[in-house]
Amino acid sequence: MSASLPRLSGKSALITGGGAGIGAATALRFCREGAAVTLVDASAESLAGTAQWITEQVPEAQVQTFIADVRDEGLAAQAVARALAAYGKLDILINNAAMRDYSALAEASTSAWEAMLAVNVVGAAHYCRAALPALRQSGQASIVFVSSCYAVTGRKGMGLYDATKAAQLALTRTLAFEEASHGIRVNAVCPGSTLTDFHLARARAAGKDVAVLKTERQTTSLLGRWADPDEIAAPILWLASDEASFITGTTLMVDGGLSIM
């Protein structure tokens, strides 16, 4: 029996927020499964480091980088054009870029709301709009939004972030309706507490021991721990692949059970 092809063989993917964390882990998974990947991130340093990390582990990887703030609509179009110029097609869009704000809702300023919406909602919409013509040409395209478990459950202190992540679920459902006839599936994953570079850097800046940080999510999932970014990348890969060919408009909770606690 011949070996099966990698799950994303011949596919081209664009990943926003690809410089670190879940985006970087997803890019590595995609390259291992045969995809040609375009990574978009506002940090040139993060992009360079992630591209090197991927090629060290997957020497045959096709990976390129594009520096952009997702708030810039013109750069979204350029990022898609770069993917098309390099790989001739675009089959997968992963809307992963995000920003956070820790303001209580009673104290959140208009500028804070506008900043969050510009990245987490309008920025994602920019990349959808820019990518849709190419994705429609694919015939078997997939968009995955990286939302949050807190889009469907409550907490205090991150209302701006959680509201924008809930908006992404509405975008997921609407796009699934609008693009089904064009062969584009649209789904969302809702990660729980995931130990990314962002959390590690924030802990170090606060003088917190990383070993202590790793014990601080024992009550925020049934599994009693943080997720590794690769544990979020795996279901993103599945939703993006043809294995999920009859799944669209779905919100997949990848939160260790937090949303039912």
Stockholm file with secondary structure:
# STOCKHOLM 1.0

chainA/1-261         MSASLPRLSGKSALITGGGAGIGAATALRFCREGAAVTLVDASAESLAGTAQWITEQVPEAQVQTFIADVRDEGLAAQAVARALAAYGKLDILINNAAMRDYSALAEASTSAWEAMLAVNVVGAAHYCRAALPALRQSGQASIVFVSSCYAVTGRKGMGLYDATKAAQLALTRTLAFEEASHGIRVNAVCPGSTLTDFHLARARAAGKDVAVLKTERQTTSLLGRWADPDEIAAPILWLASDEASFITGTTLMVDGGLSIM
#=GR chainA/1-261 SS CCCCCCTTTTCEEEEETTTSHHHHHHHHHHHHTTCEEEEEESCHHHHHHHHHHHHHHCTTCEEEEEECCTTCHHHHHHHHHHHHHHHSCCCEEEECCCCCCCCCGGGCCHHHHHHHHIIIIIIHHHHHHHHHHHHHHHSSEEEEEECCGGGTSCCSSCHHHHHHHHHHHHHHHHHHHHHGGGTEEEEEEEECSBCCHHHHHHHHHTTCCHHHHTTTTTTSSTTCSCBCHHHHHHHHHHHHSGGGTTCCSCEEEESTTGGGC
#=GC SS_cons         CCCCCCTTTTCEEEEETTTSHHHHHHHHHHHHTTCEEEEEESCHHHHHHHHHHHHHHCTTCEEEEEECCTTCHHHHHHHHHHHHHHHSCCCEEEECCCCCCCCCGGGCCHHHHHHHHIIIIIIHHHHHHHHHHHHHHHSSEEEEEECCGGGTSCCSSCHHHHHHHHHHHHHHHHHHHHHGGGTEEEEEEEECSBCCHHHHHHHHHTTCCHHHHTTTTTTSSTTCSCBCHHHHHHHHHHHHSGGGTTCCSCEEEESTTGGGC
//
